[in-house]
Amino acid sequence: MTRIGAIFSPYPNPPESFRDAVFAAEDAGLAELWLWEDCFRQSGFAPAAAALAWTERLHVGIGISPMPLRNAAVTAMEIATIARTFPGRFLPGLGHGVQSWMAQAGVKVASPLTLMREYVPSVRSLLRGESVSLDGRYVHLDDVQLAWPPPVSARVYAAAEGPKTLALAGEVADGVVLDSRRSPDELAKQIERVRAGAGPAPRDVVAFVVAAFGEGALERVTADFATNAPDRSAESRALAGSVDDVARGIEAFAAAGVDSVVLLPPAGEPDLAAFYRQAGAVARSIA
């Protein structure tokens, strides 16, 4: 069954608005709330831990945290601590990060693919309680082993977009996060590459999808695309209208192979709580 989640975006929501948004998401009955670590707006692990502490049922994902910003051992420690404290509800995601931002922070790497190939397997091995030694191009670990790995390892996601990264994410991660403003057909092609990289191993596919509800919904998603993806049309790439309209639209994304459709409010959406309530209604309508 397709899971339905929503996003808390740091554009334009400040950190102090996050607590109310989390309560609204859980009250709405959403399965998942995703946030992301965007330079230089909002961190990932701190708000994820806070959201899990404030709630009882909600799953919280980071989609994504940039790998270059943290040592792999530190990332594994962060994930393990949160996963042990809130078993089964944390969905950590890792990615290349925006290259210009990584350069600003002084951590840009010459080969993001090499970094992912070294970093994600190292984190997953540490979370399984293994001792890891690696003298790679970017990851250097000498007999590192977590004292408190989670009893059940957290599922680690990798973000991917280009063909090589999609295949690699399928190979090295437990799941993949696909960015918004893609049609079901476009996502299906991306998922084919993920599956090819994964081989027989199952991979959970999360896709962000721009959505708006109610009067003026189509105009709002169209304006969002004009600002954030001017080379793409909102038609078939966004969901707009009533709860039933959005629920019907999700069927195409599910058919493309998406396991979790995470609804992204268009830029400037004025009422996150209302958006989450409507997203929750979508989830109930397709349950």
Secondary structure, DSSP 8 states (H G I E B T S, - for coil): --EEEEE--TTT--GGGHHHHHHHHHHTT-SEEEE--BTTTB-SHHHHHHHHHH-SS-EEEEEEEEGGGS-HHHHHHHHHHHHHHSTT-EEEEEE---HHHHHHTT---S-HHHHHHHHHHHHHHHHTT--EEEE-SS-EEEEE--SS--SS----EEE--SHHHHHHHHHHSSEEEE-SS--HHHHHHHHHHHHHHHTTS--EEEEEEEEEESTTHHHHHHHHHHHH-TTS-STTTEEEESHHHHHHHHHHHHHTT-SEEEEE--TT-S-HHHHHHHHHHHHHHH-
